[in-house]
Amino acid sequence: MGRVKRLLKSKWTINILLFVFSIIIGTLLYVGFFMDMLPRFFANMENIDKNILAIFIVIFSIYLLLKIVFSLDTKVDRYLLFLLYVIVLVLGLLRPDQQNFGETRLYAWNPFGFISDIKGDFASMIVMVINLIIFLPMYFLLAYTKIFNTFTMRLIIFEIFAFLIEFLQAQFKVGVFDLSDIFLYNVGFFVGCVVFYPILKALKKRSLRYKKYTEGEG
């Protein structure tokens, strides 16, 4: 029992150190990278409230990821990380305070339209890369939070979310309902499945070993 108490005290100390480290790294990362990048995608980034929200998301995301690395995360931590990810997706893809997109063609039905868009257009190339990577973590987060227990359910949730985001972009006139975006989202999602599958297996094995260790100590 004494060992368990020492273990809990040690975890509390490590949590504090990880949080302090996250504040330092998150602040440096925000000042050195996100402060210059975010105004390209979001309006009114000079607003102090937006900067506070952005730096909070960066710091807290780093903290939760570090807790996963050090096997200190709880179910609540996993839900919070997933929630932060969804918030970033919604804010990034819907841009709720952005002015109307102004496009008359709000629906694009060519799933390979991005190919013609990126020819000689560096900005479109950047958008394509972003569309490829933004859904990379979704499978990992859905699986790690264990919100849905099967791959089929995770895929259905992802597809509903992707189509809903594109539909709302057109409805709010902050973008185009674009099948090529959905195609790129799917590529990113399935690449994420492949990339994060071995990581999920390793985390599961580590969790089982840690559970056996703590039960043995108790």
Summary of the structure (lengths in Angstrom):
residues: 218
radius of gyration: 20.2
end to end distance: 5.7
largest distance: 68.9
contacts: 583
relative contact order: 0.11
helix: 76%
strand: 2%
